[in-house]
Amino acid sequence: SNGITLAKQLPALKAAGLSALNISLDTLRPERFEVLARRPGHSRVMSAIDTAVELGYDPVKVNVVVMRGVNDDEVVDFVELTRHRPVNVRFIEYMPFDGNVWSDSKMVPYKELISRVAAAYPD
């Protein structure tokens, strides 16, 4: 889910037996969210993540497509998101599909992501 309208639906989904969630979120910055999603709603997505945790969804996965020059400066911020919330952040390499104007220059390889995280958390 992109999570924008999810928070209010979570109690009913939980009652119906849903126990795990995947939420797509490519930025933790509200102004950048509006550019990437082409609509407002960052606070609603964050609310959905918090509500899912409060309701006991397990796991709550946040999928992040990392794009060089777009949101790659937020990798450590997303790792920090897991410090006080029981969420799993999954970094996804930018990949081509119809309509996304794909370029090798936007891709951040897995090894580079690991190096950035290791540099921020050396222990």
Secondary structure, DSSP 4 states (H G I P E B T S, - for coil): ---TTTGGGHHHHHHTT---EEEE-S-S-HHHHHHHHSS--HHHHHHHHHHHHHTT-S-EEEEEEEBTTTTGGGHHHHHHHTTSS-EEEEEEE----TTS---GGGB--HHHHHHHHHHH---
